[in-house]
Structures are given as C-alpha cells and as structure tokens.
C-alpha cells in the first residue's frame, strides 16, 4: 500500500492507494548449444504469452535455428503486459578436414 501525507500549517491531507507488482512469467530457451552441420535445434519460448518477437523477425512461440547465431526473444504476458526475455547462443560445429597424406604406392 502506497501512502502519502502533506502537512500544512492548518491541516493534514493524506491518501493511500494499492500498488500491484507483477512478476513476468519467465522464459528459458535453454543453455547455449552446438550442433553438427546440416542439423538444427528447436528454440521454444513456451506458451501462454500474448505475442512473441524474436531477433530473427519470427513471431511464433517456437522457431528452428539451422545456423549459428545469438537468438533472443521477447514475449508479452497477456495478464500483466509485462515483457519476458531470454537469449541463447547457438553454434555449429566446424566440419572436420581429413588429410591422410599424399598417394603412396607400395
């Protein structure tokens, strides 16, 4: 409860009002991850939000990451209007280079 009071020379004026503090629903995209070339990873911001805004331009709750990048999402809670955010680093393993040496005849 917020409370305020003004004291003057002849009177006291006061008022109060309730203040609600909203905690945004958390988003957890997971730990930073790495996958093999040609694969992908599903990034899921969860359900129950009014809208989603990914730094990739997507607006769905889930996206498929098929290349290495830093992905972030901001989602709006419909009840409070609070915005929840999370970020994940996605990397792709380098393809191995195989070298068995020059051709040899025995």
C-alpha positions as CSV (number, residue, x, y, z in Angstrom):
1,X,0.0,0.0,0.0
2,X,1.4,3.4,-1.0
3,X,0.8,6.1,1.5
4,X,1.3,9.8,1.2
5,X,0.8,12.7,3.6
6,X,1.0,16.5,3.3
7,X,1.3,18.5,6.5
8,X,0.3,22.2,6.3
9,X,0.1,24.8,9.0
10,X,-3.7,24.3,9.4
11,X,-4.4,20.8,8.3
12,X,-3.1,17.4,7.3
13,X,-4.0,15.8,3.9
14,X,-3.3,12.2,3.3
15,X,-4.3,9.5,0.9
16,X,-3.3,5.9,0.0
17,X,-3.6,3.6,-2.9
18,X,-2.8,-0.1,-3.5
19,X,0.1,-0.9,-5.8
20,X,0.4,-4.2,-7.5
21,X,3.7,-5.5,-8.6
22,X,3.6,-8.0,-11.4
23,X,6.4,-10.6,-11.9
24,X,6.8,-11.5,-15.6
25,X,6.4,-15.2,-16.5
26,X,9.9,-16.5,-17.1
27,X,11.2,-17.7,-20.4
28,X,14.1,-20.2,-20.6
29,X,15.4,-21.0,-24.0
30,X,17.9,-23.5,-22.5
31,X,21.6,-23.5,-22.2
32,X,23.9,-22.4,-25.1
33,X,24.1,-25.2,-27.6
34,X,26.1,-26.6,-30.5
35,X,25.0,-28.9,-33.2
36,X,26.5,-30.7,-36.3
37,X,26.4,-29.1,-39.8
38,X,23.1,-30.0,-41.5
39,X,21.2,-30.3,-38.2
40,X,19.1,-27.8,-36.4
41,X,17.7,-27.0,-33.0
42,X,14.2,-26.1,-31.9
43,X,14.0,-23.0,-29.7
44,X,10.8,-22.9,-27.6
45,X,9.8,-19.7,-25.7
46,X,6.8,-21.6,-24.1
47,X,3.1,-21.0,-24.3
48,X,0.7,-18.6,-22.6
49,X,2.1,-15.3,-24.0
50,X,0.2,-12.7,-26.0
51,X,2.9,-12.2,-28.6
52,X,6.5,-13.1,-29.4
53,X,9.2,-11.1,-31.0
54,X,12.5,-12.9,-32.0
55,X,15.6,-11.1,-33.1
56,X,15.3,-13.2,-36.3
57,X,12.0,-11.5,-37.1
58,X,9.9,-14.5,-36.3
59,X,6.7,-14.1,-34.2
60,X,5.9,-17.7,-33.3
61,X,6.5,-19.3,-29.9
62,X,8.9,-21.8,-31.4
63,X,11.5,-21.4,-34.1
64,X,14.0,-23.7,-35.8
65,X,17.6,-22.5,-35.7
66,X,19.6,-24.0,-38.5
67,X,22.6,-21.7,-38.4
68,X,24.9,-20.4,-35.6
69,X,23.7,-17.1,-34.1
70,X,22.7,-15.4,-30.9
71,X,18.9,-15.8,-30.7
72,X,16.8,-13.7,-28.4
73,X,13.0,-13.5,-27.8
74,X,10.7,-11.0,-26.0
75,X,7.2,-12.2,-25.1
76,X,4.3,-10.2,-23.7
77,X,2.3,-11.7,-20.8
78,X,-1.4,-11.1,-21.6
79,X,-2.5,-10.6,-17.9
80,X,0.1,-8.1,-16.8
81,X,1.5,-6.7,-20.0
82,X,5.0,-7.5,-18.6
83,X,7.7,-8.5,-21.1
84,X,9.8,-11.6,-20.5
85,X,13.1,-12.0,-22.4
86,X,15.8,-14.6,-22.9
87,X,18.8,-15.2,-25.1
88,X,20.7,-18.3,-26.3
89,X,23.9,-18.7,-28.3
90,X,23.6,-21.4,-31.0
91,X,26.8,-22.7,-32.7
92,X,27.5,-25.1,-35.4
93,X,30.5,-27.5,-35.2
94,X,33.1,-27.0,-37.9
95,X,33.2,-29.8,-40.4
96,X,36.4,-31.8,-39.9
97,X,39.1,-31.7,-42.6
98,X,40.5,-35.1,-43.3
99,X,44.0,-35.4,-44.7
100,X,45.6,-38.8,-45.0
101,X,48.7,-37.5,-46.8
102,X,49.8,-37.9,-50.4
103,X,49.0,-41.0,-52.5
104,X,51.6,-43.7,-52.0
105,X,52.5,-46.9,-54.0
106,X,53.9,-50.0,-52.3
